[in-house]
Amino acid sequence: MIAPYAAQFFFLSAAAAAPPILVRDWPRIFAGACLVVGMGLLAWAVIGTVIGMFLFIPTALLLLVAAFSNAGVGPGTWLVVVAPIAAVAAVTTFFLRPPSPESGPPPSYHATLDSPGRAHDRDFNRGKERLREFGATSISVAEGPSGRLELVVGTTEIFAAGQTHDRLKEQILRLFGVLELCLGTYDTCE
């Protein structure tokens, strides 16, 4: 249920457009307020696209146009330069920040299987369920990127006593039908 959560952001975004209206009697301050609020709202609309904030893009563009609508009265050169740079910096910081390995899921083992029928093999299924005894947190069989059937075994960062990555890896390799095995993090498989 994202609706109640997003509703707060809609209200705050709409409220952010109010300051220029409050200073409309002072043309230079009005122009500056329109530029700053317009650029901020545009950056927020791009960042918040996932939760529907893209609806504020027209409002942001109207505020930017309003900043330059009064001939001879503009927001000032320094503000015209700083506001877009700040908005671009905010968007690029949010979107181009590389994900940290700590924020990704724990590593998982990816085992390529020899045949599509392996998923229905009773001995294989019994063996794969035993992997939980060695620290597996999740076990699934699906088509892998290579088009072959793949066993994906989720792990944890901290194993219980007597359980290790090496023991789990050894048990996966003992399963009949496993051709290749790699330990994958959120972006690689080694």
N, C-alpha and C positions, 0 to 999 in steps of 0.2 A: 504494500500500500504506500505508494509514493505521493499520492494526491494530497494528503494533509501536510506532508513535509514540503512539497513544492508550493503549496498555497502560501506559505510564509514568504517564500522567495518572490512570488508574484506581487504580494502586497508591498514588500520592501523595495522591489524594483520600481513599482508604480509610484511609491512615495519619494523615491530618489529623483523623479522627474519634476517634483514640485518646487524646489528652490529657485529655479529661474523665474517662475511665475511671481514669486514673492518679491523679486527685485526688478520687476519690469519698468519701474519708474526711473531707474538709473541705467541708461543705455549701455554704458561701458561695462558696468558690473553685470548687467543682463547678458551681454555678449560673452563675457568670460565664463559666467555660470553655465550658459548654454553649451559652450565648447567643452568645458570640463565634464559636466554631467553627460553630455552627448557621447563623448569619447569613452567615459567610464561605463555608460550603459551599453554602448556598442561592444566593448570588450567583454562585459558580463554576459551579454546576449550570445556571443560566440562561445564563451566558456560554458555557459549554462544551456546550450542547445539540447543536450540530452534530456533535460527535465522541462523543456518547453520554453525556455527563456528567449528563443529565437523570435518570439512574438513581439519583443521589444526592439527589434532591429528598425522597424519604421519610425518608432518614437525617437530612437537615438539619431537616425538620419535627419528627422525634422528638427531636432535640437541643434544639430551641426549646421544645417541650413540657416536656422534662426540666428545663430551666432554671427553670421555675415550679412544678414538681411537689411540692416540699417546702414545706408551709405555714409561713409565717413566715420562711422563709429564701429570699431572692431574690437576684438578681445585683446589685442596687443600682440606684437610679434613674438615675444618670448613665450606666451601662452599658446600661440598657434604652433610653435615648434615643440614645446614640451609635452602638451596633451597627447598628440598622436604617438610620440615616442614612448610615453608612459603606458599608453594603452597597448601598443605593440609589444612592449616589454612584458606586460602582465599576461597577455595571451601566450606569447612564446615561452615564458617561464612555466606556465601551467601545462601547455601541450608538449613542449619539446624536452621536458625534464626526463632524463632516462630513468626507467624504473629501477629501484634498488633491489638487489637479490633478496634482502630481508623481507621485502613486501610480497614476494612471490610465494607460490605454494611450495611445500616441502618437495624434495626430489622424488621421482618415481622411476621404477624400472620399466623398460619397454622391451618386451621379448617378441621377436618375430617368430611366428609359428609355421610349421611345415605344410599344413593343409587347412582348407576352410572347414573340413569336417572335424577338426580337432576340438572345436567348441562343443560338440555333442558327444565327445568321447568320455565315458563314465570315469575311467581311471584318471584321465587328465583333470577332470572337474574335481574329483576327490583330492588329487594332489594340489591343485591350485587353492582349494579351501584350507588346506593344512598350512599354507603360507602365513596365515594369521597368527599361528603359534610362533612364528619367527619374526614378527613385527610388522607384517603388512597391514596397512590401515584401510585400503580399498583394493578390490580386484575386479577388473573388467576385461572383456574380450571384445574387440572392435576392429574394423578395417583401419589399418595404419596408413601413413602417408605414401608408402610404397605400393599400396593396393593389396598387400598381403594381410592376413589376419594377425593381430597383435594383442598380446597379453600385457595389460598395463597394471602394475602393482604399485600402489601408493605406499609411501613410507612416512616416517615421522623424523623429526630432527633429533629427538632424544628417545632412544630405545630403552625398553625395560631390561632388568637384569637378565643376562644370558642371551640377549638378542642384539645383533649388530647388522650393519649393512652387509658385511661379508657373509654371515650365516644366511641371511635372506637371499643374497645373490646365489650362493651355493645351492639352496633349495630350489630356486627358480630354474637354474641350469640342470637340475636333476629331473625336471618334468620332461616327460617324453614328448617330443615334437618341437622343442625350443631350438631354433636355428641360431639366432643372434640375440645378444642382450646388451643393453646400454643403460646407463643411469642418466636420466634427464632432469635438468633443472627447468626453470620457467622459460628458458630460451635455447638450451642446447641439449644434446644427447651424446654422451661419451661412452 
